């Protein structure tokens, strides 16, 4: 337990102390995120906060993880470095989506084939339990890619991605501690410490953004944690901390980034656009358009994600498929609220 606490404190202090220097460097070198019609800020803001998050997380993990019980850690750290390099390159000099995707696939390849971060069971969803090897590999890589990019797309307003990452990492980290997986708990609480310190500089008025470096790293860590959360259940039957609807609980924990990405992609396809095209249709944009400030929107979304976590834990007895359908329905209905408010606020168009 002491290693977990020390990992949290180490990441928090390192990020807290590093960010002021990073802000100064970004200002001297003019490394800013410039505002445009799609973005929610009006001034140029430094974008290298993810460098501090990466440094805090990786230093804390290396310092406090017992390597004798975490033989695959070297491969996980390699995937971190790949994502860091892609994100830092894109934050400084934007790269094409195809090249970013290829780098992400390489990181997924390392995790799946070397670190064995693999989904092997559907736990009865659609009557499927054990997954054959090839579909298991493909599903695992797809899941990791989706979660990485979901957090990348979520990073649109002050404090949001850092707050959601903190909630998710503390939730999963606490569970890993309870089931005696100190190695994974250290990873989770290292991320929590880093994101809490980052939030000190990212709440309105934001002094720095995490950029793709931070959001993609958070997505990668979250993907590792949630896949391990699902897989460890096969090793702890009868445990008081085991869930009966594991995949549904996992989706509930990650509901905000996953559902918002799914919703935005579907709307883009319906409108005949590429799912990767940029727009202002994310849930945080809808809340801003409905009249909320950045921090009000962040607070609402954080509380909603927390409510979903309590909901899936309390109603896990409904089973995976039923619970998944219910949380998707609730998420859809909740998303409609800011959309309708925005529509009502628009003045009627004048006919000539």
Buried (B, 14 or more C-beta within 10 A) or exposed (E): EEBBEBBBBBBBBBBBEBBEEBBEEBEEEEBBBEEEEEBBBEEBBBBBBBBBBBBBBBBBBEBBBEEEEBEEBEBBBBBBEBBBBBBBBBBBEEBEEEEBBEBBEBBBBBBBBBBBBBBBBBBBBEEEEEBEEEEBBEBBBEBBBBBBBBBBBBBBBBBBBBBBBBBBBBBBBBBBBEBEBBBBBBBBBBBBBBBBBBBBBBBEEBBBBBBBBBBBBBBBBBBBBBBBBBBBBEEEEEEEBBBBBBBBBBBBBBBBBBBBBBBBBEEBEEEEEEEEEEEBBBBBBBBBBBEBEBBBBBBBBBEBBBBBBEBBBEBBEBBBBEBBEBBBEBBEEBBEEBBEBBEEEEEEEEEE
